[in-house]
Amino acid sequence: MEIIWMLIVGGIIGWLAGLITGSDVPGGIIGNIIAGFMGAWLGGLILGDWGPVVGGFAIIPAIIGSIILVLVVSFILRKMGQKNYHGHHA
């Protein structure tokens, strides 16, 4: 049951990060969960584990880490998309 709770909380964190940044996380629900987990890991590395902990995640660092992750991923995807777009017209 704890794993399901972690998946739900991870998904919500990823979804919130996408909402806050105005970027869609690729991969739908699975993408949100992955972004939440990776964001929590990144946030924990940068900010440590402080604040309220829900479902095994320190929520505030996890959300901040996920926002950073979503911004970086959407930036990279946008750059790749532009490169591919220009490549077709060459």
N, C-alpha and C positions, 0 to 999 in steps of 0.2 A: 504493500500500500504506500510505503514511503517513496518508492520510485515513481509511482503515478503522481503523487503530490509534487515531487520535484519536477516532473515533466510539465505539469500544469503551471507551476510557478515560473519555470524557465520560459514556457510559451508566452505567459503574460508579460514577463520582462522584455522579451524580444518584440512582442506586439506593441508594448508601450514605447520602446525605443523607436520603432518604425513610425508610430503616431507622432511622437515628439519631433522627429527629424523630417516628417512628411515624406519619407521614403518607404516604398514597399520592400519588405525583406523577401528576396527570391525564395521560392520553395514553400510558400503558404505556411501552414501550421508547423510543419517539420522545420522549415527555415526559421520560424520564430523561436522554436524550442532550441535549435542550434545556436541562434544569435543570443538567446538568453543565457545558455550555458557558457558559451565562449565569452560573452560580455561579463558574466559574473566572474569568470576566471581572470579576465583582463582587469576588471575593476578591483578585484582582490589583490592583484599584483601591484597596481598603481596606488590604491587607496587603503589597502588592508581590509580587515573584517570589522567594521564598526556599524553602529546603528542597529535597527531591528533586523532580526533573522527570521525569515519565513521559508519553510520548506528546504532548509539547508543553505539558503542564499542570504548573504548580508545585502538586503534590498537596495539601499542607496548606492553603494559602490557597484552593485550588479547592474543597476539601471544606467548609471553614468558610463560604465564600461561598455554596455550594449549600445548606447547612443554613439560612442566613439566608433565601435565596430561597424554599426550600420552606416555611419557617415563615410568611413573609409571604404567599405564594400561598395556603396552606391557611387562614390567618386570613381573607383576603379572601373566599375561596370559602365559608367557614363563615358569614361575615357576610351575603354575598349569599344564601346558602341560607336563612338565618333570615328575611331580609327577604321572600323569595319565599314562604316557608312561612306567615308571618303575613299576607301579602297575600291568600292564598287564603281566609282565614277572616274577612276584613273584611266 
